[in-house]
Amino acid sequence: MPKLLQTEYLEVIAQKVRHHIIDMSTNGGCFIGASLSCADIMVYLYCEFLNISKKTLDDDNRDFLLLSKGHDVPAMYATFAEMGWIEPSRLKNHLLTNDHIYWHPNRNIPGVEFHSGSLGHVPAVGLGVAMDCAIKGKSNKVIVITGDGELNEGSVWETLLVASAYKMNNFTLVVDRNAFQANMATEDLIPLEPLIDKFVAFGCAVRRIDGHDFSAMHETFNGLPFSEEKPNVIICDTIRGKGLPSIERRADRWFVNFNMNEIIGLHAELDGGNIATIDSEILTVR
Amino acid sequence: MDYQQLIKETALDNERMIVMTAENRALVRELPALLGKRFIDTGITEQTMIGMAAGLALRGRIPICHALTTFLIMRAFEFIRTDVGIPALPVKLSGFIPGFLSDANGPTHQALEDVALMRGIPNMEVYCPAGQEDMVGMLPDIWSSESPAYVRIVTRNTGYDHAPFEKGKAEIIAFGDDINILVYGFLFSEAMKTKEILEGKGLSVGLINMRSLKPVDENIITQLAASGSLMITMEDHFICGGLYTIVAEVLLKNQLTATVLPFAMKDKWFRPALLDAVLEYEGFTGRQMADKILMTYSNKIKNAQYHTI
């Protein structure tokens, strides 16, 4: 049995992470919808599941998390700030040239394993890291977080074919299934369902859970590897913009750049206050 | 020693080396049995191979990736640029049948822009040995460095005793007073023939093996331009972005000019056929190139005389 889960602690951290994400959605803005959908997954993995700490970043035996859907990086940096990997004050450097905190992850920030931004690359990079672990005979886990829109990229499926051929059960693809890609619902553009069947057909051992339910995540991730000879896929059903009803599940809340009044309103909304009034033109197609 | 023997010895000797292929085992047939898990064939998946190589290099490995050049560097171009180039990881690309060496395969297999594409990636080094002996002399240095590198693989022997390799340096076979040929890759052998034919006409002909294209030996280019001799560039590559372009860039950077006659594919793919027939059809045999050079050289002399009258 996995150790007792400190759900309340994770909820507190996740709430703080969401406040940081709101703060990064002004003065140039950020991809807030994806960051909020992924926040709980990120917090669970770093704060609870993965064998990684600031001290063990150079350790061969630690686990690895690679973020392939780079738009989630505010959730990642906010989690790092809460874990003490980076000074929380650095988040204020978002989009400034005095730091490296911009719209996609990069290795100048301690804890980031690999840069991303071009979709469909990092599953292969993560598989390479997993292969290195396998050659060394180690059992560390390598987790790659992809978006669901990212599954449009053929290279993701190519990599799963290879992972499956090499029976890479130390490799896990986590899909942040928030049902949107950029400015469209996934099922309105390139439908992905039935998604479980697709991954199963590619030789993966698949689980599908609620990506905002820490208990479900705890039970599922602690079941890794799901098989002796298959790569693992965990589809996390999530809500784009989770935590802020004013922007949840909306195609036009992909990239946002809020004004200060909206930011104040959103912080209050996140803490259970009234729904924030959003006046600014925030549909940004990038 | 051939390529396979070299890679076998190098990889057996060094746990960091990983031999990868996107189902092109022509040069590494004996390695799966020898290397075990350090031999990885990803199947026909150039993108995944390069992404995995980046992941392996991230963990301290030195992956040597094999595939036909055209698929290795073009199908996976963005993976090379983004996953290998940006972090400057020591991934080594071995491109098989580059340039004319794809002979009768047709334009899908003709890598005539590989030098242009690879040298355009920051941090990437580009090497084009003249033949197998030259290549085997170069690879230990290339593989043991911490830089990403692309190598045009050539398995034909030149029969020439090449000087030891030095990164960023051309191999000077000879300097000429009248004509100097700059060449890379397997056309080196044709260039040798060209040199011999022109010398038979009483000309002083130099020959430079430009095996290190990035970093390139700028000194040799500026030196030859300053000498006032006719410069020849020979390459089985599009004229855009290869040696001719490199020479132009170096000359402009140094505010120099020169008479340069390029042999390259001028905005077209070559007629697919067996290699000797390709050379003949496209005008790249030693004899054909000598004839053309002679004509240009005579014009250069005539013009020079005209201007001095």
Chai-1 contact restraints between the chains, C-beta under 6 A:
chainA,res_idxA,chainB,res_idxB,connection_type,confidence,min_distance_angstrom,max_distance_angstrom,comment,restraint_id
A,S118,B,T82,contact,1.0,0.0,6.0,A-B,restraint_1
A,H121,B,G51,contact,1.0,0.0,6.0,A-B,restraint_2
A,H121,B,D83,contact,1.0,0.0,6.0,A-B,restraint_3
A,A124,B,T48,contact,1.0,0.0,6.0,A-B,restraint_4
A,A124,B,G51,contact,1.0,0.0,6.0,A-B,restraint_5
A,A124,B,M52,contact,1.0,0.0,6.0,A-B,restraint_6
A,V125,B,G51,contact,1.0,0.0,6.0,A-B,restraint_7
A,V125,B,A54,contact,1.0,0.0,6.0,A-B,restraint_8
A,V125,B,G55,contact,1.0,0.0,6.0,A-B,restraint_9
A,V125,B,D83,contact,1.0,0.0,6.0,A-B,restraint_10
A,L127,B,M52,contact,1.0,0.0,6.0,A-B,restraint_11
A,G128,B,M52,contact,1.0,0.0,6.0,A-B,restraint_12
A,G128,B,G55,contact,1.0,0.0,6.0,A-B,restraint_13
A,G128,B,L56,contact,1.0,0.0,6.0,A-B,restraint_14
A,V129,B,G55,contact,1.0,0.0,6.0,A-B,restraint_15
A,V129,B,R59,contact,1.0,0.0,6.0,A-B,restraint_16
A,D132,B,L56,contact,1.0,0.0,6.0,A-B,restraint_17
A,D132,B,R59,contact,1.0,0.0,6.0,A-B,restraint_18
A,I135,B,K37,contact,1.0,0.0,6.0,A-B,restraint_19
A,S155,B,Q47,contact,1.0,0.0,6.0,A-B,restraint_20
A,E158,B,T45,contact,1.0,0.0,6.0,A-B,restraint_21
A,E158,B,T48,contact,1.0,0.0,6.0,A-B,restraint_22
A,T159,B,T48,contact,1.0,0.0,6.0,A-B,restraint_23
A,V162,B,T42,contact,1.0,0.0,6.0,A-B,restraint_24
A,V162,B,T45,contact,1.0,0.0,6.0,A-B,restraint_25
A,V162,B,T48,contact,1.0,0.0,6.0,A-B,restraint_26
